[in-house]
Amino acid sequence: MTIHDLTLLFTPGLGQKGAAHLIDTFGSAEKVFRATESDLKGLAGIQSDKLIGDLRSQSGLRAAEREMDYCERHHIFAIAATDSVYPPLLRECADRPHILFAQGSLEPLVAPAVAFVGTRTITSYGQAVGRRLVEQLHSLKGDVAIVSGLAFGNDENAHKAALEVGAKTVAVVANALPEVTPAGNRNLADRILADGGTIVTEISSQHKNTGRFFPSRNRIIAALSSGTVVVESPYEGGSLITAEYALGYGRTLMAVPGRAFDKSSYGSNLLIKHNKAAMVCSGGDILYELGWDVVESEGETFAPTSHPTENLNLQPDEQRLLEAMTMGEVVEYEALVGRTGFPPAKVVALLTALELCDAVRILPGRKCERLV
């Protein structure tokens, strides 16, 4: 990446497709700015005299210098589409961002990648099946990067599952770095960076965070991944936008089947029903659909059994209470008192500890739900 690449980014009126077209035409940002007026008109087909004037005068240079200084101060990598560490599948897209801003390890950006998307109001079923798919996919293809959007619900579930099994993960955010959106996932973002993952965005520090960049964030999630898995989605939502982008880019679209009357799975079930998405129930299914090291997936399909809890480092009483519930079961506190023999106050204290490690969810009416 050179100052010319950033200058191209900040050239008024150019846009992502315009920048990609100029790079494809001339080969590099430096050559774009060396091009004559006749080359810009004849070879690149630019009709706007103002745009030609801005390119010839490098009107975006001062903003580019400010951005380069900002990146250096905040330890942010600015990656041009012509750089070797730019995601190779994203580079193929006509609407690719010419510059990506990244923190963390850059290695996951060039690894084989699968995106996991879905609703922010994820159910216990969605949590369990999403984790299982990530685990199985990593066990079958250890170099795969898990891509998602760092939002609450499905996204954080996918990132956490990747971290738990040692898989690299890429979080695509809709704001300028080093901040992350939502701010409530700051700790998760720090874990991703500490464990060799990547946080990436196309948004520069000179863009105002208006909240309107989520659809364009979704296109990047789809574009840099070989396939996208919709874990759970209602009738409308950002995950279905990502699904449409994946189809538009010619990527493999997959979806997890949900319960017939569950609103959280209505959108994902429709994708399967209308043959837009392949139904996947295991990591082997994902590999099969992508054509990666095809494996026999029979007997591997997801069943809602207990998720391994060894990595939670539970105390004996916490483990005993957790084992008194089946995964996805909603249980009243009084029932747990009867199943375990623990006094009510101890059940409440143990449930609080289990909720802190995401093993259970506390529900209204003195009820709880096992999540792992």
Short mmCIF file of the C-alpha atoms (twelve columns), coordinates in Angstrom:
data_MODEL
# 
_entry.id   MODEL 
# 
loop_
_atom_site.group_PDB 
_atom_site.id 
_atom_site.type_symbol 
_atom_site.label_atom_id 
_atom_site.label_alt_id 
_atom_site.label_comp_id 
_atom_site.label_asym_id 
_atom_site.label_seq_id 
_atom_site.Cartn_x 
_atom_site.Cartn_y 
_atom_site.Cartn_z 
_atom_site.pdbx_PDB_model_num 
ATOM 1   C CA . MET A 1   0.000   0.000   0.000   1 
ATOM 2   C CA . THR A 2   1.311   3.435   -0.935  1 
ATOM 3   C CA . ILE A 3   0.149   6.971   -0.348  1 
ATOM 4   C CA . HIS A 4   -1.216  6.836   -3.910  1 
ATOM 5   C CA . ASP A 5   -3.640  4.079   -2.902  1 
ATOM 6   C CA . LEU A 6   -5.019  6.178   -0.063  1 
ATOM 7   C CA . THR A 7   -5.173  9.205   -2.360  1 
ATOM 8   C CA . LEU A 8   -7.320  7.193   -4.743  1 
ATOM 9   C CA . LEU A 9   -9.626  6.310   -1.842  1 
ATOM 10  C CA . PHE A 10  -10.125 9.986   -0.991  1 
ATOM 11  C CA . THR A 11  -10.628 11.220  -4.542  1 
ATOM 12  C CA . PRO A 12  -14.068 12.930  -4.579  1 
ATOM 13  C CA . GLY A 13  -16.788 11.277  -6.618  1 
ATOM 14  C CA . LEU A 14  -14.815 8.156   -7.511  1 
ATOM 15  C CA . GLY A 15  -16.446 5.421   -5.422  1 
ATOM 16  C CA . GLN A 16  -15.497 1.792   -4.927  1 
ATOM 17  C CA . LYS A 17  -16.369 0.563   -8.398  1 
ATOM 18  C CA . GLY A 18  -14.608 3.531   -9.959  1 
ATOM 19  C CA . ALA A 19  -11.431 2.863   -8.013  1 
ATOM 20  C CA . ALA A 20  -11.550 -0.846  -8.899  1 
ATOM 21  C CA . HIS A 21  -12.073 0.013   -12.577 1 
ATOM 22  C CA . LEU A 22  -9.087  2.375   -12.610 1 
ATOM 23  C CA . ILE A 23  -6.830  -0.176  -10.908 1 
ATOM 24  C CA . ASP A 24  -7.939  -2.850  -13.382 1 
ATOM 25  C CA . THR A 25  -7.276  -0.447  -16.255 1 
ATOM 26  C CA . PHE A 26  -3.877  0.945   -15.248 1 
ATOM 27  C CA . GLY A 27  -2.534  -1.704  -12.860 1 
ATOM 28  C CA . SER A 28  -1.756  0.463   -9.820  1 
ATOM 29  C CA . ALA A 29  -2.799  3.656   -8.103  1 
ATOM 30  C CA . GLU A 30  0.529   5.269   -8.941  1 
ATOM 31  C CA . LYS A 31  -0.067  4.635   -12.650 1 
ATOM 32  C CA . VAL A 32  -3.580  6.066   -12.363 1 
ATOM 33  C CA . PHE A 33  -2.156  9.370   -11.181 1 
ATOM 34  C CA . ARG A 34  0.469   9.336   -13.950 1 
ATOM 35  C CA . ALA A 35  -2.175  8.821   -16.613 1 
ATOM 36  C CA . THR A 36  -2.794  11.621  -19.082 1 
ATOM 37  C CA . GLU A 37  -6.172  13.238  -19.608 1 
ATOM 38  C CA . SER A 38  -6.529  11.382  -22.906 1 
ATOM 39  C CA . ASP A 39  -5.734  8.058   -21.182 1 
ATOM 40  C CA . LEU A 40  -8.310  8.727   -18.467 1 
ATOM 41  C CA . LYS A 41  -10.901 9.505   -21.125 1 
ATOM 42  C CA . GLY A 42  -9.903  6.959   -23.734 1 
ATOM 43  C CA . LEU A 43  -8.699  3.954   -21.733 1 
ATOM 44  C CA . ALA A 44  -10.753 4.396   -18.566 1 
ATOM 45  C CA . GLY A 45  -13.820 5.938   -20.207 1 
ATOM 46  C CA . ILE A 46  -14.133 8.801   -17.687 1 
ATOM 47  C CA . GLN A 47  -16.454 11.504  -18.961 1 
ATOM 48  C CA . SER A 48  -16.424 13.842  -15.959 1 
ATOM 49  C CA . ASP A 49  -13.969 16.704  -16.384 1 
ATOM 50  C CA . LYS A 50  -14.125 17.371  -12.642 1 
ATOM 51  C CA . LEU A 51  -13.137 13.791  -11.782 1 
ATOM 52  C CA . ILE A 52  -10.328 13.899  -14.318 1 
ATOM 53  C CA . GLY A 53  -9.145  17.171  -12.772 1 
ATOM 54  C CA . ASP A 54  -9.252  15.711  -9.262  1 
ATOM 55  C CA . LEU A 55  -7.237  12.685  -10.381 1 
ATOM 56  C CA . ARG A 56  -4.685  14.757  -12.250 1 
ATOM 57  C CA . SER A 57  -4.239  17.144  -9.310  1 
ATOM 58  C CA . GLN A 58  -4.314  14.346  -6.673  1 
ATOM 59  C CA . SER A 59  -6.908  16.290  -4.738  1 
ATOM 60  C CA . GLY A 60  -7.238  13.501  -2.175  1 
ATOM 61  C CA . LEU A 61  -3.581  13.638  -1.163  1 
ATOM 62  C CA . ARG A 62  -3.959  15.731  1.979   1 
ATOM 63  C CA . ALA A 63  -6.737  13.488  3.330   1 
ATOM 64  C CA . ALA A 64  -4.591  10.460  2.464   1 
ATOM 65  C CA . GLU A 65  -1.688  11.852  4.490   1 
ATOM 66  C CA . ARG A 66  -3.979  12.410  7.477   1 
ATOM 67  C CA . GLU A 67  -5.266  8.852   7.211   1 
ATOM 68  C CA . MET A 68  -1.797  7.371   6.976   1 
ATOM 69  C CA . ASP A 69  -0.780  9.256   10.108  1 
ATOM 70  C CA . TYR A 70  -3.935  8.051   11.890  1 
ATOM 71  C CA . CYS A 71  -3.221  4.432   10.962  1 
ATOM 72  C CA . GLU A 72  0.345   4.659   12.216  1 
ATOM 73  C CA . ARG A 73  -0.765  6.137   15.543  1 
ATOM 74  C CA . HIS A 74  -3.430  3.468   16.101  1 
ATOM 75  C CA . HIS A 75  -1.477  0.470   14.748  1 
ATOM 76  C CA . ILE A 76  -3.889  -0.076  11.879  1 
ATOM 77  C CA . PHE A 77  -2.861  -1.742  8.620   1 
ATOM 78  C CA . ALA A 78  -4.112  -0.095  5.433   1 
ATOM 79  C CA . ILE A 79  -4.244  -2.827  2.794   1 
ATOM 80  C CA . ALA A 80  -4.667  -2.051  -0.901  1 
ATOM 81  C CA . ALA A 81  -6.419  -4.407  -3.303  1 
ATOM 82  C CA . THR A 82  -3.093  -4.877  -5.080  1 
ATOM 83  C CA . ASP A 83  -1.338  -6.100  -1.905  1 
ATOM 84  C CA . SER A 84  -0.629  -9.804  -1.411  1 
ATOM 85  C CA . VAL A 85  -2.415  -9.863  1.965   1 
ATOM 86  C CA . TYR A 86  -5.673  -8.552  0.502   1 
ATOM 87  C CA . PRO A 87  -8.380  -11.270 0.611   1 
ATOM 88  C CA . PRO A 88  -8.106  -13.016 -2.784  1 
ATOM 89  C CA . LEU A 89  -11.833 -13.673 -3.255  1 
ATOM 90  C CA . LEU A 90  -12.718 -10.097 -2.341  1 
ATOM 91  C CA . ARG A 91  -10.237 -8.869  -4.940  1 
ATOM 92  C CA . GLU A 92  -12.317 -10.553 -7.655  1 
ATOM 93  C CA . CYS A 93  -15.363 -8.367  -6.948  1 
ATOM 94  C CA . ALA A 94  -16.068 -5.267  -9.018  1 
ATOM 95  C CA . ASP A 95  -17.343 -3.385  -5.954  1 
ATOM 96  C CA . ARG A 96  -14.406 -4.341  -3.732  1 
ATOM 97  C CA . PRO A 97  -13.078 -1.624  -1.419  1 
ATOM 98  C CA . HIS A 98  -9.724  -0.521  -2.753  1 
ATOM 99  C CA . ILE A 99  -8.483  -0.107  0.823   1 
ATOM 100 C CA . LEU A 100 -9.202  -2.326  3.818   1 
ATOM 101 C CA . PHE A 101 -8.242  -1.213  7.324   1 
ATOM 102 C CA . ALA A 102 -7.243  -4.057  9.629   1 
ATOM 103 C CA . GLN A 103 -5.948  -4.793  13.097  1 
ATOM 104 C CA . GLY A 104 -4.430  -8.024  14.315  1 
ATOM 105 C CA . SER A 105 -2.866  -10.794 12.274  1 
ATOM 106 C CA . LEU A 106 -3.240  -10.487 8.507   1 
ATOM 107 C CA . GLU A 107 -2.805  -14.219 7.908   1 
ATOM 108 C CA . PRO A 108 -6.534  -15.068 8.318   1 
ATOM 109 C CA . LEU A 109 -7.396  -12.657 5.491   1 
ATOM 110 C CA . VAL A 110 -5.768  -14.942 2.914   1 
ATOM 111 C CA . ALA A 111 -6.913  -18.234 4.479   1 
ATOM 112 C CA . PRO A 112 -9.867  -20.271 3.200   1 
ATOM 113 C CA . ALA A 113 -12.887 -18.661 4.837   1 
ATOM 114 C CA . VAL A 114 -16.480 -19.505 5.728   1 
ATOM 115 C CA . ALA A 115 -18.931 -16.883 6.997   1 
ATOM 116 C CA . PHE A 116 -21.504 -17.572 9.701   1 
ATOM 117 C CA . VAL A 117 -24.399 -15.115 9.812   1 
ATOM 118 C CA . GLY A 118 -27.763 -14.978 11.529  1 
ATOM 119 C CA . THR A 119 -30.106 -13.154 13.832  1 
ATOM 120 C CA . ARG A 120 -29.049 -11.047 16.808  1 
ATOM 121 C CA . THR A 121 -31.828 -12.706 18.831  1 
ATOM 122 C CA . ILE A 122 -30.295 -16.151 18.543  1 
ATOM 123 C CA . THR A 123 -32.031 -19.053 20.278  1 
ATOM 124 C CA . SER A 124 -30.374 -21.756 22.349  1 
ATOM 125 C CA . TYR A 125 -30.786 -24.064 19.331  1 
ATOM 126 C CA . GLY A 126 -29.004 -21.553 17.111  1 
ATOM 127 C CA . GLN A 127 -26.209 -21.139 19.640  1 
ATOM 128 C CA . ALA A 128 -25.686 -24.869 19.955  1 
ATOM 129 C CA . VAL A 129 -25.833 -25.723 16.268  1 
ATOM 130 C CA . GLY A 130 -23.622 -22.744 15.337  1 
ATOM 131 C CA . ARG A 131 -20.961 -23.815 17.801  1 
ATOM 132 C CA . ARG A 132 -21.138 -27.410 16.675  1 
ATOM 133 C CA . LEU A 133 -20.717 -26.455 13.011  1 
ATOM 134 C CA . VAL A 134 -17.702 -24.272 13.770  1 
ATOM 135 C CA . GLU A 135 -16.126 -27.030 15.869  1 
ATOM 136 C CA . GLN A 136 -16.672 -29.712 13.241  1 
ATOM 137 C CA . LEU A 137 -15.517 -27.494 10.394  1 
ATOM 138 C CA . HIS A 138 -12.321 -26.631 12.256  1 
ATOM 139 C CA . SER A 139 -11.651 -30.269 13.147  1 
ATOM 140 C CA . LEU A 140 -12.025 -31.258 9.483   1 
ATOM 141 C CA . LYS A 141 -10.184 -28.290 7.962   1 
ATOM 142 C CA . GLY A 142 -7.956  -26.630 10.524  1 
ATOM 143 C CA . ASP A 143 -6.800  -23.759 8.318   1 
ATOM 144 C CA . VAL A 144 -10.279 -22.346 7.703   1 
ATOM 145 C CA . ALA A 145 -11.033 -18.854 9.026   1 
ATOM 146 C CA . ILE A 146 -14.444 -18.200 10.579  1 
ATOM 147 C CA . VAL A 147 -15.869 -14.877 9.358   1 
ATOM 148 C CA . SER A 148 -18.690 -12.896 10.938  1 
ATOM 149 C CA . GLY A 149 -19.704 -9.360  11.836  1 
ATOM 150 C CA . LEU A 150 -19.015 -9.018  15.596  1 
ATOM 151 C CA . ALA A 151 -22.690 -8.204  16.290  1 
ATOM 152 C CA . PHE A 152 -24.611 -9.623  19.223  1 
ATOM 153 C CA . GLY A 153 -26.290 -12.991 18.812  1 
ATOM 154 C CA . ASN A 154 -25.108 -15.224 15.992  1 
ATOM 155 C CA . ASP A 155 -21.955 -13.252 15.192  1 
ATOM 156 C CA . GLU A 156 -20.506 -13.303 18.682  1 
ATOM 157 C CA . ASN A 157 -21.510 -16.958 18.986  1 
ATOM 158 C CA . ALA A 158 -19.495 -17.834 15.860  1 
ATOM 159 C CA . HIS A 159 -16.464 -15.806 16.948  1 
ATOM 160 C CA . LYS A 160 -16.510 -17.333 20.448  1 
ATOM 161 C CA . ALA A 161 -16.840 -20.844 19.052  1 
ATOM 162 C CA . ALA A 162 -13.824 -20.226 16.817  1 
ATOM 163 C CA . LEU A 163 -11.780 -18.937 19.743  1 
ATOM 164 C CA . GLU A 164 -12.756 -21.922 21.897  1 
ATOM 165 C CA . VAL A 165 -11.453 -24.453 19.364  1 
ATOM 166 C CA . GLY A 166 -8.387  -22.470 18.285  1 
ATOM 167 C CA . ALA A 167 -9.683  -21.446 14.864  1 
ATOM 168 C CA . LYS A 168 -8.733  -18.105 13.382  1 
ATOM 169 C CA . THR A 169 -11.595 -15.664 13.059  1 
ATOM 170 C CA . VAL A 170 -12.186 -12.489 11.064  1 
ATOM 171 C CA . ALA A 171 -14.601 -9.847  12.349  1 
ATOM 172 C CA . VAL A 172 -15.857 -7.370  9.741   1 
ATOM 173 C CA . VAL A 173 -17.145 -4.179  11.348  1 
ATOM 174 C CA . ALA A 174 -19.152 -1.218  10.038  1 
ATOM 175 C CA . ASN A 175 -17.113 1.567   11.621  1 
ATOM 176 C CA . ALA A 176 -13.621 3.003   11.682  1 
ATOM 177 C CA . LEU A 177 -10.990 1.222   13.748  1 
ATOM 178 C CA . PRO A 178 -9.810  0.973   16.476  1 
ATOM 179 C CA . GLU A 179 -13.374 1.311   17.811  1 
ATOM 180 C CA . VAL A 180 -15.813 -1.551  17.344  1 
ATOM 181 C CA . THR A 181 -19.583 -1.682  17.021  1 
ATOM 182 C CA . PRO A 182 -21.347 -2.685  19.196  1 
ATOM 183 C CA . ALA A 183 -19.173 -1.339  21.989  1 
ATOM 184 C CA . GLY A 184 -20.474 -4.135  24.218  1 
ATOM 185 C CA . ASN A 185 -18.330 -6.594  22.225  1 
ATOM 186 C CA . ARG A 186 -15.089 -4.718  22.920  1 
ATOM 187 C CA . ASN A 187 -13.826 -7.538  25.139  1 
ATOM 188 C CA . LEU A 188 -14.598 -10.083 22.434  1 
ATOM 189 C CA . ALA A 189 -12.745 -7.941  19.896  1 
ATOM 190 C CA . ASP A 190 -9.715  -7.856  22.183  1 
ATOM 191 C CA . ARG A 191 -9.827  -11.657 22.503  1 
ATOM 192 C CA . ILE A 192 -9.930  -12.007 18.726  1 
ATOM 193 C CA . LEU A 193 -6.847  -9.822  18.356  1 
ATOM 194 C CA . ALA A 194 -5.001  -11.560 21.202  1 
ATOM 195 C CA . ASP A 195 -5.636  -14.999 19.669  1 
ATOM 196 C CA . GLY A 196 -4.293  -14.189 16.210  1 
ATOM 197 C CA . GLY A 197 -7.540  -13.106 14.563  1 
ATOM 198 C CA . THR A 198 -8.352  -10.029 12.522  1 
ATOM 199 C CA . ILE A 199 -10.749 -7.104  12.726  1 
ATOM 200 C CA . VAL A 200 -11.316 -5.422  9.389   1 
ATOM 201 C CA . THR A 201 -13.351 -2.586  7.899   1 
ATOM 202 C CA . GLU A 202 -13.545 -0.481  4.751   1 
ATOM 203 C CA . ILE A 203 -14.433 2.626   6.776   1 
ATOM 204 C CA . SER A 204 -11.707 5.224   7.218   1 
ATOM 205 C CA . SER A 205 -11.317 7.469   10.235  1 
ATOM 206 C CA . GLN A 206 -12.659 10.341  8.131   1 
ATOM 207 C CA . HIS A 207 -16.085 8.770   7.680   1 
ATOM 208 C CA . LYS A 208 -18.711 9.737   10.211  1 
ATOM 209 C CA . ASN A 209 -20.199 6.716   11.989  1 
ATOM 210 C CA . THR A 210 -23.802 7.227   10.884  1 
ATOM 211 C CA . GLY A 211 -24.862 3.607   11.262  1 
ATOM 212 C CA . ARG A 212 -25.555 3.264   7.540   1 
ATOM 213 C CA . PHE A 213 -22.586 1.063   6.688   1 
ATOM 214 C CA . PHE A 214 -24.022 -2.285  7.820   1 
ATOM 215 C CA . PRO A 215 -25.262 -3.409  4.376   1 
ATOM 216 C CA . SER A 216 -21.866 -2.631  2.837   1 
ATOM 217 C CA . ARG A 217 -20.233 -4.477  5.759   1 
ATOM 218 C CA . ASN A 218 -22.413 -7.476  4.890   1 
ATOM 219 C CA . ARG A 219 -21.195 -7.475  1.297   1 
ATOM 220 C CA . ILE A 220 -17.595 -7.761  2.502   1 
ATOM 221 C CA . ILE A 221 -18.479 -10.694 4.770   1 
ATOM 222 C CA . ALA A 222 -19.980 -12.500 1.775   1 
ATOM 223 C CA . ALA A 223 -17.318 -11.495 -0.717  1 
ATOM 224 C CA . LEU A 224 -14.220 -12.595 1.188   1 
ATOM 225 C CA . SER A 225 -15.719 -16.001 2.090   1 
ATOM 226 C CA . SER A 226 -15.996 -19.071 -0.128  1 
ATOM 227 C CA . GLY A 227 -19.334 -19.844 1.468   1 
ATOM 228 C CA . THR A 228 -21.867 -18.291 3.818   1 
ATOM 229 C CA . VAL A 229 -23.855 -20.273 6.382   1 
ATOM 230 C CA . VAL A 230 -27.122 -18.757 7.609   1 
ATOM 231 C CA . VAL A 231 -27.589 -20.261 11.059  1 
ATOM 232 C CA . GLU A 232 -30.878 -18.593 12.017  1 
ATOM 233 C CA . SER A 233 -32.757 -15.761 10.373  1 
ATOM 234 C CA . PRO A 234 -36.286 -14.385 10.650  1 
ATOM 235 C CA . TYR A 235 -38.244 -13.271 7.595   1 
ATOM 236 C CA . GLU A 236 -36.185 -10.081 7.328   1 
ATOM 237 C CA . GLY A 237 -32.747 -9.148  8.599   1 
ATOM 238 C CA . GLY A 238 -29.142 -8.385  7.824   1 
ATOM 239 C CA . SER A 239 -28.226 -12.046 7.408   1 
ATOM 240 C CA . LEU A 240 -30.577 -12.314 4.427   1 
ATOM 241 C CA . ILE A 241 -28.866 -9.269  2.903   1 
ATOM 242 C CA . THR A 242 -25.560 -11.097 3.309   1 
ATOM 243 C CA . ALA A 243 -27.141 -14.176 1.725   1 
ATOM 244 C CA . GLU A 244 -28.185 -12.173 -1.342  1 
ATOM 245 C CA . TYR A 245 -24.688 -10.749 -1.671  1 
ATOM 246 C CA . ALA A 246 -23.229 -14.260 -1.466  1 
ATOM 247 C CA . LEU A 247 -25.496 -15.422 -4.278  1 
ATOM 248 C CA . GLY A 248 -24.641 -12.334 -6.317  1 
ATOM 249 C CA . TYR A 249 -20.921 -13.023 -5.986  1 
ATOM 250 C CA . GLY A 250 -21.383 -16.649 -6.993  1 
ATOM 251 C CA . ARG A 251 -20.450 -17.923 -3.547  1 
ATOM 252 C CA . THR A 252 -21.904 -21.052 -1.974  1 
ATOM 253 C CA . LEU A 253 -24.898 -20.257 0.219   1 
ATOM 254 C CA . MET A 254 -25.873 -22.683 2.983   1 
ATOM 255 C CA . ALA A 255 -28.482 -22.635 5.732   1 
ATOM 256 C CA . VAL A 256 -29.232 -24.591 8.885   1 
ATOM 257 C CA . PRO A 257 -32.772 -26.003 8.989   1 
ATOM 258 C CA . GLY A 258 -34.831 -24.689 11.873  1 
ATOM 259 C CA . ARG A 259 -38.038 -25.705 13.553  1 
ATOM 260 C CA . ALA A 260 -41.075 -25.306 11.311  1 
ATOM 261 C CA . PHE A 261 -42.927 -22.738 13.436  1 
ATOM 262 C CA . ASP A 262 -39.900 -20.927 14.867  1 
ATOM 263 C CA . LYS A 263 -39.850 -17.286 13.757  1 
ATOM 264 C CA . SER A 264 -36.072 -17.198 14.270  1 
ATOM 265 C CA . SER A 265 -35.656 -19.756 11.459  1 
ATOM 266 C CA . TYR A 266 -38.359 -18.555 9.065   1 
ATOM 267 C CA . GLY A 267 -35.918 -16.798 6.733   1 
ATOM 268 C CA . SER A 268 -33.302 -19.543 6.731   1 
ATOM 269 C CA . ASN A 269 -35.963 -22.209 6.111   1 
ATOM 270 C CA . LEU A 270 -37.242 -20.189 3.147   1 
ATOM 271 C CA . LEU A 271 -33.744 -20.101 1.643   1 
ATOM 272 C CA . ILE A 272 -33.699 -23.891 1.738   1 
ATOM 273 C CA . LYS A 273 -37.295 -24.213 0.528   1 
ATOM 274 C CA . HIS A 274 -36.659 -22.038 -2.542  1 
ATOM 275 C CA . ASN A 275 -33.370 -23.806 -3.353  1 
ATOM 276 C CA . LYS A 276 -31.317 -20.694 -2.738  1 
ATOM 277 C CA . ALA A 277 -29.298 -22.326 0.033   1 
ATOM 278 C CA . ALA A 278 -28.040 -25.852 0.549   1 
ATOM 279 C CA . MET A 279 -29.152 -27.415 3.812   1 
ATOM 280 C CA . VAL A 280 -26.218 -28.141 6.111   1 
ATOM 281 C CA . CYS A 281 -26.313 -30.024 9.402   1 
ATOM 282 C CA . SER A 282 -22.627 -30.726 9.991   1 
ATOM 283 C CA . GLY A 283 -19.126 -29.522 9.262   1 
ATOM 284 C CA . GLY A 284 -18.846 -32.299 6.704   1 
ATOM 285 C CA . ASP A 285 -21.893 -30.937 4.904   1 
ATOM 286 C CA . ILE A 286 -20.191 -27.544 4.634   1 
ATOM 287 C CA . LEU A 287 -17.049 -29.096 3.174   1 
ATOM 288 C CA . TYR A 288 -19.140 -31.092 0.718   1 
ATOM 289 C CA . GLU A 289 -21.034 -28.040 -0.518  1 
ATOM 290 C CA . LEU A 290 -17.801 -26.093 -0.949  1 
ATOM 291 C CA . GLY A 291 -16.047 -28.993 -2.669  1 
ATOM 292 C CA . TRP A 292 -13.275 -28.973 -0.082  1 
ATOM 293 C CA . ASP A 293 -11.830 -32.376 0.835   1 
ATOM 294 C CA . VAL A 294 -15.188 -34.091 0.521   1 
ATOM 295 C CA . VAL A 295 -15.928 -36.294 3.523   1 
ATOM 296 C CA . GLU A 296 -18.718 -38.677 4.399   1 
ATOM 297 C CA . SER A 297 -21.091 -36.738 6.630   1 
ATOM 298 C CA . GLU A 298 -23.503 -39.557 7.462   1 
ATOM 299 C CA . GLY A 299 -23.961 -39.821 11.211  1 
ATOM 300 C CA . GLU A 300 -22.386 -36.409 11.703  1 
ATOM 301 C CA . THR A 301 -25.606 -34.434 11.633  1 
ATOM 302 C CA . PHE A 302 -26.319 -32.155 14.539  1 
ATOM 303 C CA . ALA A 303 -28.264 -33.471 17.494  1 
ATOM 304 C CA . PRO A 304 -29.030 -31.262 20.474  1 
ATOM 305 C CA . THR A 305 -26.919 -33.135 22.979  1 
ATOM 306 C CA . SER A 306 -24.709 -31.651 25.639  1 
ATOM 307 C CA . HIS A 307 -21.862 -29.510 24.457  1 
ATOM 308 C CA . PRO A 308 -18.478 -30.400 25.994  1 
ATOM 309 C CA . THR A 309 -17.963 -28.335 29.140  1 
ATOM 310 C CA . GLU A 310 -14.385 -29.189 30.051  1 
ATOM 311 C CA . ASN A 311 -13.100 -25.829 28.823  1 
ATOM 312 C CA . LEU A 312 -15.496 -23.985 31.161  1 
ATOM 313 C CA . ASN A 313 -13.461 -25.021 34.226  1 
ATOM 314 C CA . LEU A 314 -16.589 -25.540 36.308  1 
ATOM 315 C CA . GLN A 315 -16.525 -26.273 40.017  1 
ATOM 316 C CA . PRO A 316 -18.009 -29.664 41.033  1 
ATOM 317 C CA . ASP A 317 -21.278 -28.152 42.284  1 
ATOM 318 C CA . GLU A 318 -21.601 -26.024 39.133  1 
ATOM 319 C CA . GLN A 319 -21.054 -29.114 36.982  1 
ATOM 320 C CA . ARG A 320 -23.622 -31.060 39.021  1 
ATOM 321 C CA . LEU A 321 -26.236 -28.341 38.602  1 
ATOM 322 C CA . LEU A 322 -25.564 -28.062 34.878  1 
ATOM 323 C CA . GLU A 323 -25.892 -31.816 34.441  1 
ATOM 324 C CA . ALA A 324 -29.305 -31.644 36.124  1 
ATOM 325 C CA . MET A 325 -30.551 -29.938 32.956  1 
ATOM 326 C CA . THR A 326 -30.633 -31.060 29.337  1 
ATOM 327 C CA . MET A 327 -29.454 -28.643 26.671  1 
ATOM 328 C CA . GLY A 328 -32.160 -26.226 25.591  1 
ATOM 329 C CA . GLU A 329 -34.389 -27.168 28.515  1 
ATOM 330 C CA . VAL A 330 -36.142 -24.369 30.389  1 
ATOM 331 C CA . VAL A 331 -36.261 -25.295 34.075  1 
ATOM 332 C CA . GLU A 332 -37.763 -23.615 37.113  1 
ATOM 333 C CA . TYR A 333 -35.434 -22.992 40.039  1 
ATOM 334 C CA . GLU A 334 -37.639 -25.115 42.285  1 
ATOM 335 C CA . ALA A 335 -37.205 -28.082 39.971  1 
ATOM 336 C CA . LEU A 336 -33.429 -27.745 40.211  1 
ATOM 337 C CA . VAL A 337 -33.673 -27.721 43.999  1 
ATOM 338 C CA . GLY A 338 -35.491 -31.018 43.791  1 
ATOM 339 C CA . ARG A 339 -33.083 -32.543 41.233  1 
ATOM 340 C CA . THR A 340 -29.900 -31.583 43.064  1 
ATOM 341 C CA . GLY A 341 -30.852 -31.315 46.710  1 
ATOM 342 C CA . PHE A 342 -29.148 -27.913 46.870  1 
ATOM 343 C CA . PRO A 343 -30.874 -25.220 48.926  1 
ATOM 344 C CA . PRO A 344 -32.634 -22.487 46.885  1 
ATOM 345 C CA . ALA A 345 -30.037 -19.811 47.734  1 
ATOM 346 C CA . LYS A 346 -27.227 -22.064 46.514  1 
ATOM 347 C CA . VAL A 347 -29.059 -22.812 43.264  1 
ATOM 348 C CA . VAL A 348 -29.391 -19.077 42.604  1 
ATOM 349 C CA . ALA A 349 -25.676 -18.485 43.315  1 
ATOM 350 C CA . LEU A 350 -24.587 -21.380 41.088  1 
ATOM 351 C CA . LEU A 351 -26.848 -20.265 38.249  1 
ATOM 352 C CA . THR A 352 -25.332 -16.794 38.415  1 
ATOM 353 C CA . ALA A 353 -21.859 -18.309 38.052  1 
ATOM 354 C CA . LEU A 354 -23.003 -20.500 35.159  1 
ATOM 355 C CA . GLU A 355 -24.559 -17.521 33.395  1 
ATOM 356 C CA . LEU A 356 -21.267 -15.622 33.590  1 
ATOM 357 C CA . CYS A 357 -19.547 -18.367 31.598  1 
ATOM 358 C CA . ASP A 358 -22.423 -18.575 29.067  1 
ATOM 359 C CA . ALA A 359 -23.483 -22.047 30.214  1 
ATOM 360 C CA . VAL A 360 -27.038 -21.018 31.100  1 
ATOM 361 C CA . ARG A 361 -29.400 -18.144 30.447  1 
ATOM 362 C CA . ILE A 362 -31.422 -16.674 33.309  1 
ATOM 363 C CA . LEU A 363 -35.056 -16.131 32.285  1 
ATOM 364 C CA . PRO A 364 -37.932 -14.213 33.887  1 
ATOM 365 C CA . GLY A 365 -40.103 -16.033 36.427  1 
ATOM 366 C CA . ARG A 366 -37.253 -17.788 38.243  1 
ATOM 367 C CA . LYS A 367 -36.449 -19.979 35.269  1 
ATOM 368 C CA . CYS A 368 -33.271 -20.757 33.382  1 
ATOM 369 C CA . GLU A 369 -32.192 -22.422 30.138  1 
ATOM 370 C CA . ARG A 370 -29.126 -24.570 29.553  1 
ATOM 371 C CA . LEU A 371 -27.071 -23.318 26.596  1 
ATOM 372 C CA . VAL A 372 -24.148 -25.774 26.414  1 
# 
